[in-house]
Amino acid sequence: MATAQVLFHRFYCKKSFVRFSAKRVAASCVWLAGKLEESPRKSKHIIFVFHRMECRRENLPIEFLDVHSKKYTELRHDLIRTERHLLKEMGFICHVEHPHKFISNYLATLEVPPELTQEAWNLANDSLRTTLCVRFKSEVVACGVVYAAARRHRVPLPEDPPWWTVFDADEAGIQEVCRVLAHLYSLPKSQYIPVYKDNDSFTVRRISDPQASKESLATAVASDKGTPIPSGSSQEKDSVTKTIPNKVKEKSDDEGKPLSAELDGKENQVANSKNEKSDSGVDRSRERERERSRGREHDARGRDSDRDSRGRDNDRQRDRRRRSRERSSGHSDKEKSRRHSSRVRIHLVKKIGTGTIDQGEEDPGLQGFAAWRPPLGSAD
């Protein structure tokens, strides 16, 4: 219980009551505290207990919460989700040190009567209703509750030297702890004030409509004040009481109307039904036209893609043909040059052999070549 209260105060030191439901956070704190103190409980047990407590506190009929119902699954998901928020805000550092373990040691050292021990223990439990657990260290809170219990029972404690200096505390912190506890006991009985923007009840399902959520908040406020409000009974009764006289008035008016009015009403109904049919037919025709246009666009896109693919194939074939032509033309040119050079050589050999060529003379058959001059001193 004490660990859950400390986790609750730590969480709401960072978050707002408007954004996170106090009831659901309290349930998650109890569930997480059971794990931290090595006494875990199942999630369904936590939900059942909080559901029963709320029904008794708000004077609602106690109903059985089915495990397989949608309401239970929503509560369980919220319990798990809120526990994740708790761990995230605390950085998974959930170590809690309570002032209770220091009280017995301090009082045993001071050698005080046993009545003072019980009083200090009760004050330590009540201090968890305040923010002392997040404002001061556990040693300071323990010294403060011991000091307050000693003042109540009028038990003198050593002041020379001051007894709190031995327990790592200061006088200012002790005075503040006593002041906060005195203010707590001066307050009236606490009442739950719903400030969460959505419905945070365990007994009523969540309502997405803002008007309905406002009504649920109003019922919660009324229930906190002490007026028992069963679930949805007042609203249903008001609606039934309003509909009954309206029906009686309609019957009386219908009896006084002539038959022509009834016929006109039937004609109007027929006309309205025809208009509705025509509107539905127009809507259907529009939907059909949209589907046809979508099909045409899809076909056009497919055709364009086919054309693009065909054009790419044609370009590739053209490139292949051009490359093959270039290769073939390159081979043919080389062969022609080889043949021409061989012919020129044969022609030159013939003329050299007959001696019909002179130096500087150009042979008409050697077109495009320089005149051949035999090297001087050659044997040929």
FIVEX-141800 format. One record per residue (C-alpha): residue number from 1; chain; x, y, z. Coordinates in nm, 2 decimals, padded with zeros to 4 digits, m for minus. Layout:
N
i ch east north up
NUM A X Y Z
...
% end
This chain:
380
i ch east north up
1 A 00.00 00.00 00.00
2 A 00.27 00.25 00.09
3 A 00.48 00.17 m00.22
4 A 00.17 00.22 m00.44
5 A 00.10 00.56 m00.28
6 A 00.46 00.67 m00.33
7 A 00.45 00.57 m00.70
8 A 00.12 00.76 m00.73
9 A 00.27 01.08 m00.60
10 A 00.58 01.05 m00.81
11 A 00.38 01.00 m01.13
12 A 00.15 01.30 m01.07
13 A 00.45 01.52 m00.99
14 A 00.52 01.50 m01.37
15 A 00.18 01.44 m01.52
16 A m00.16 01.60 m01.50
17 A m00.48 01.47 m01.35
18 A m00.67 01.59 m01.66
19 A m00.47 01.37 m01.90
20 A m00.45 01.05 m01.69
21 A m00.73 00.90 m01.49
22 A m00.66 00.89 m01.12
23 A m00.85 00.57 m01.07
24 A m00.67 00.38 m01.34
25 A m00.33 00.51 m01.23
26 A m00.41 00.40 m00.88
27 A m00.49 00.05 m01.00
28 A m00.17 00.04 m01.20
29 A 00.03 00.16 m00.90
30 A m00.11 m00.12 m00.68
31 A m00.03 m00.37 m00.95
32 A 00.32 m00.25 m01.00
33 A 00.38 m00.22 m00.62
34 A 00.29 m00.58 m00.58
35 A 00.57 m00.68 m00.82
36 A 00.82 m00.45 m00.65
37 A 00.74 m00.58 m00.30
38 A 00.76 m00.95 m00.42
39 A 00.39 m01.01 m00.36
40 A 00.25 m01.00 m00.71
41 A m00.12 m01.02 m00.79
42 A m00.30 m01.10 m01.11
43 A m00.44 m00.82 m01.32
44 A m00.80 m00.96 m01.29
45 A m00.78 m00.95 m00.91
46 A m00.68 m00.58 m00.92
47 A m00.96 m00.49 m01.16
48 A m01.22 m00.69 m00.96
49 A m01.13 m00.51 m00.64
50 A m01.13 m00.16 m00.78
51 A m01.45 m00.23 m00.96
52 A m01.62 m00.35 m00.64
53 A m01.48 m00.06 m00.44
54 A m01.62 00.19 m00.69
55 A m01.96 00.03 m00.69
56 A m01.98 00.05 m00.31
57 A m01.84 00.40 m00.29
58 A m02.08 00.55 m00.55
59 A m02.39 00.35 m00.42
60 A m02.42 00.16 m00.75
61 A m02.56 m00.19 m00.78
62 A m02.28 m00.44 m00.75
63 A m02.26 m00.63 m01.08
64 A m02.04 m00.92 m01.18
65 A m01.76 m00.83 m01.42
66 A m01.72 m01.10 m01.68
67 A m01.36 m01.19 m01.78
68 A m01.46 m01.25 m02.14
69 A m01.65 m00.92 m02.18
70 A m01.54 m00.62 m02.38
71 A m01.54 m00.40 m02.08
72 A m01.30 m00.62 m01.89
73 A m01.06 m00.64 m02.19
74 A m01.06 m00.26 m02.21
75 A m00.99 m00.22 m01.84
76 A m00.70 m00.48 m01.87
77 A m00.55 m00.30 m02.17
78 A m00.57 00.03 m01.98
79 A m00.40 m00.13 m01.67
80 A m00.11 m00.25 m01.88
81 A m00.08 00.08 m02.08
82 A m00.08 00.29 m01.76
83 A 00.19 00.07 m01.60
84 A 00.41 00.14 m01.91
85 A 00.35 00.51 m01.86
86 A 00.45 00.48 m01.49
87 A 00.77 00.29 m01.58
88 A 00.86 00.53 m01.86
89 A 00.82 00.85 m01.64
90 A 01.03 00.70 m01.36
91 A 01.29 00.57 m01.60
92 A 01.24 00.22 m01.46
93 A 01.39 00.34 m01.13
94 A 01.11 00.24 m00.88
95 A 01.31 00.19 m00.57
96 A 01.11 00.31 m00.27
97 A 01.24 00.36 00.09
98 A 00.97 00.41 00.35
99 A 01.01 00.60 00.68
100 A 00.85 00.30 00.87
101 A 01.17 00.10 00.89
102 A 01.35 00.39 01.06
103 A 01.08 00.46 01.32
104 A 01.13 00.14 01.53
105 A 01.51 00.19 01.52
106 A 01.49 00.55 01.62
107 A 01.24 00.49 01.91
108 A 01.44 00.19 02.03
109 A 01.75 00.42 02.05
110 A 01.56 00.69 02.23
111 A 01.40 00.45 02.48
112 A 01.05 00.57 02.46
113 A 00.72 00.39 02.57
114 A 00.56 00.15 02.32
115 A 00.25 00.38 02.28
116 A 00.47 00.63 02.11
117 A 00.57 00.37 01.85
118 A 00.21 00.30 01.74
119 A 00.14 00.68 01.72
120 A 00.44 00.74 01.51
121 A 00.35 00.45 01.28
122 A 00.00 00.59 01.23
123 A 00.14 00.93 01.15
124 A 00.38 00.77 00.89
125 A 00.08 00.60 00.73
126 A m00.11 00.93 00.72
127 A 00.18 01.12 00.57
128 A 00.15 00.91 00.25
129 A m00.17 01.11 00.18
130 A 00.05 01.42 00.13
131 A 00.35 01.50 m00.08
132 A 00.60 01.45 00.20
133 A 00.73 01.13 00.04
134 A 00.85 01.32 m00.27
135 A 00.97 01.64 m00.09
136 A 01.18 01.49 00.18
137 A 01.40 01.19 00.25
138 A 01.26 00.90 00.45
139 A 01.49 00.98 00.74
140 A 01.35 01.34 00.77
141 A 00.99 01.21 00.75
142 A 01.06 00.95 01.02
143 A 01.21 01.22 01.25
144 A 00.92 01.44 01.19
145 A 00.65 01.18 01.28
146 A 00.85 01.08 01.59
147 A 00.87 01.45 01.69
148 A 00.49 01.49 01.63
149 A 00.41 01.17 01.82
150 A 00.62 01.28 02.12
151 A 00.45 01.62 02.13
152 A 00.11 01.45 02.13
153 A 00.19 01.21 02.41
154 A 00.41 01.48 02.59
155 A 00.72 01.26 02.60
156 A 01.04 01.46 02.64
157 A 01.32 01.39 02.39
158 A 01.69 01.49 02.43
159 A 01.77 01.84 02.29
160 A 02.13 01.89 02.41
161 A 02.26 01.79 02.17
162 A 01.95 01.77 01.95
163 A 01.84 01.41 01.89
164 A 01.76 01.46 01.52
165 A 02.12 01.53 01.42
166 A 02.21 01.17 01.50
167 A 01.96 01.06 01.24
168 A 02.07 01.28 00.96
169 A 01.79 01.54 00.97
170 A 01.75 01.91 01.03
171 A 01.51 02.11 01.24
172 A 01.36 02.30 00.94
173 A 01.26 01.97 00.77
174 A 01.10 01.84 01.09
175 A 00.90 02.15 01.14
176 A 00.77 02.14 00.79
177 A 00.67 01.77 00.83
178 A 00.48 01.86 01.14
179 A 00.31 02.16 00.98
180 A 00.19 01.95 00.68
181 A 00.05 01.68 00.91
182 A m00.13 01.93 01.12
183 A m00.29 02.09 00.80
184 A m00.39 01.74 00.68
185 A m00.59 01.68 01.00
186 A m00.76 02.02 00.98
187 A m00.91 01.94 00.64
188 A m01.27 01.79 00.60
189 A m01.34 01.45 00.47
190 A m01.19 01.40 00.12
191 A m01.42 01.36 m00.19
192 A m01.33 01.25 m00.54
193 A m01.35 01.53 m00.80
194 A m01.36 01.40 m01.16
195 A m01.12 01.62 m01.36
196 A m01.02 01.36 m01.62
197 A m01.14 01.47 m01.97
198 A m01.29 01.12 m02.05
199 A m01.49 00.88 m01.85
200 A m01.26 00.72 m01.59
201 A m01.51 00.49 m01.42
202 A m01.46 00.12 m01.37
203 A m01.83 00.05 m01.37
204 A m01.94 00.26 m01.68
205 A m01.80 00.20 m02.02
206 A m01.61 00.47 m02.20
207 A m01.82 00.72 m02.40
208 A m01.67 00.88 m02.71
209 A m01.95 01.15 m02.74
210 A m01.85 01.47 m02.56
211 A m02.21 01.54 m02.46
212 A m02.23 01.20 m02.30
213 A m01.90 01.24 m02.13
214 A m02.03 01.57 m01.98
215 A m02.34 01.39 m01.85
216 A m02.12 01.11 m01.70
217 A m01.91 01.37 m01.52
218 A m02.22 01.54 m01.38
219 A m02.35 01.20 m01.25
220 A m02.01 01.13 m01.10
221 A m02.02 01.47 m00.92
222 A m02.37 01.40 m00.79
223 A m02.27 01.05 m00.67
224 A m01.97 01.20 m00.48
225 A m02.21 01.44 m00.31
226 A m02.40 01.14 m00.18
227 A m02.70 01.11 m00.41
228 A m02.74 00.75 m00.54
229 A m02.77 00.75 m00.91
230 A m02.82 00.41 m01.08
231 A m02.66 00.36 m01.42
232 A m02.87 00.53 m01.68
233 A m03.19 00.51 m01.49
234 A m03.27 00.89 m01.46
235 A m03.20 00.96 m01.83
236 A m03.42 00.67 m01.94
237 A m03.70 00.77 m01.71
238 A m03.69 01.13 m01.84
239 A m03.70 01.01 m02.20
240 A m03.99 00.77 m02.14
241 A m04.19 01.04 m01.95
242 A m04.14 01.28 m02.24
243 A m04.23 01.04 m02.51
244 A m04.56 00.92 m02.35
245 A m04.75 01.26 m02.35
246 A m04.62 01.33 m02.70
247 A m04.77 01.00 m02.82
248 A m05.10 01.09 m02.65
249 A m05.10 01.43 m02.82
250 A m05.03 01.28 m03.16
251 A m05.32 01.03 m03.12
252 A m05.56 01.31 m03.03
253 A m05.45 01.52 m03.32
254 A m05.48 01.23 m03.57
255 A m05.84 01.17 m03.46
256 A m05.94 01.53 m03.53
257 A m05.78 01.54 m03.87
258 A m05.99 01.47 m04.19
259 A m05.91 01.19 m04.43
260 A m05.77 01.43 m04.68
261 A m05.48 01.51 m04.45
262 A m05.41 01.14 m04.42
263 A m05.41 01.11 m04.80
264 A m05.18 01.41 m04.83
265 A m04.95 01.25 m04.58
266 A m04.94 00.92 m04.78
267 A m04.87 01.11 m05.10
268 A m04.59 01.30 m04.93
269 A m04.45 00.97 m04.81
270 A m04.47 00.82 m05.16
271 A m04.30 01.13 m05.31
272 A m04.03 01.12 m05.05
273 A m03.97 00.75 m05.12
274 A m03.95 00.83 m05.49
275 A m03.70 01.11 m05.43
276 A m03.50 00.88 m05.22
277 A m03.50 00.61 m05.49
278 A m03.40 00.87 m05.75
279 A m03.12 01.00 m05.53
280 A m03.00 00.64 m05.47
281 A m03.02 00.58 m05.85
282 A m02.81 00.89 m05.92
283 A m02.56 00.79 m05.66
284 A m02.53 00.44 m05.81
285 A m02.49 00.58 m06.17
286 A m02.22 00.81 m06.04
287 A m02.04 00.52 m05.88
288 A m02.07 00.32 m06.20
289 A m01.93 00.61 m06.40
290 A m01.64 00.65 m06.16
291 A m01.56 00.28 m06.18
292 A m01.57 00.29 m06.57
293 A m01.34 00.59 m06.57
294 A m01.10 00.42 m06.33
295 A m01.11 00.11 m06.56
296 A m01.04 00.33 m06.87
297 A m00.75 00.50 m06.69
298 A m00.61 00.16 m06.59
299 A m00.64 00.03 m06.95
300 A m00.48 00.34 m07.09
301 A m00.19 00.31 m06.85
302 A m00.15 m00.06 m06.95
303 A m00.15 00.04 m07.32
304 A 00.10 00.31 m07.26
305 A 00.32 00.07 m07.07
306 A 00.29 m00.19 m07.36
307 A 00.38 00.08 m07.61
308 A 00.68 00.19 m07.41
309 A 00.80 m00.17 m07.38
310 A 00.75 m00.23 m07.76
311 A 00.94 00.09 m07.84
312 A 01.22 m00.02 m07.62
313 A 01.23 m00.36 m07.79
314 A 01.24 m00.20 m08.13
315 A 01.52 00.04 m08.03
316 A 01.72 m00.26 m07.90
317 A 01.67 m00.45 m08.23
318 A 01.77 m00.14 m08.43
319 A 02.09 m00.10 m08.22
320 A 02.17 m00.47 m08.27
321 A 02.12 m00.44 m08.64
322 A 02.33 m00.13 m08.67
323 A 02.61 m00.29 m08.47
324 A 02.60 m00.60 m08.69
325 A 02.61 m00.38 m09.00
326 A 02.91 m00.18 m08.87
327 A 03.09 m00.50 m08.80
328 A 03.02 m00.64 m09.14
329 A 03.11 m00.31 m09.31
330 A 03.43 m00.30 m09.12
331 A 03.53 m00.65 m09.24
332 A 03.43 m00.57 m09.60
333 A 03.64 m00.25 m09.61
334 A 03.94 m00.43 m09.48
335 A 03.90 m00.71 m09.74
336 A 03.87 m00.45 m10.02
337 A 04.18 m00.27 m09.90
338 A 04.37 m00.60 m09.89
339 A 04.25 m00.70 m10.24
340 A 04.34 m00.36 m10.38
341 A 04.69 m00.36 m10.22
342 A 04.75 m00.71 m10.36
343 A 04.65 m00.60 m10.71
344 A 04.88 m00.30 m10.69
345 A 05.17 m00.52 m10.58
346 A 05.12 m00.76 m10.87
347 A 05.10 m00.47 m11.11
348 A 05.42 m00.32 m10.98
349 A 05.60 m00.65 m10.99
350 A 05.50 m00.70 m11.35
351 A 05.63 m00.36 m11.45
352 A 05.95 m00.39 m11.27
353 A 06.01 m00.73 m11.43
354 A 05.96 m00.58 m11.78
355 A 06.14 m00.26 m11.70
356 A 05.87 m00.03 m11.83
357 A 05.86 00.19 m11.52
358 A 06.11 00.48 m11.46
359 A 06.19 00.68 m11.16
360 A 05.96 00.97 m11.12
361 A 05.71 00.82 m11.36
362 A 05.36 00.78 m11.24
363 A 05.17 00.48 m11.34
364 A 04.80 00.55 m11.43
365 A 04.71 00.23 m11.25
366 A 04.85 00.37 m10.92
367 A 04.58 00.61 m10.84
368 A 04.60 00.75 m10.49
369 A 04.95 00.62 m10.43
370 A 05.29 00.79 m10.45
371 A 05.53 00.69 m10.73
372 A 05.75 00.40 m10.64
373 A 06.12 00.45 m10.65
374 A 06.36 00.16 m10.61
375 A 06.62 00.21 m10.34
376 A 06.97 00.29 m10.46
377 A 07.21 00.00 m10.45
378 A 06.94 m00.26 m10.43
379 A 07.00 m00.60 m10.59
380 A 06.65 m00.63 m10.72
% end
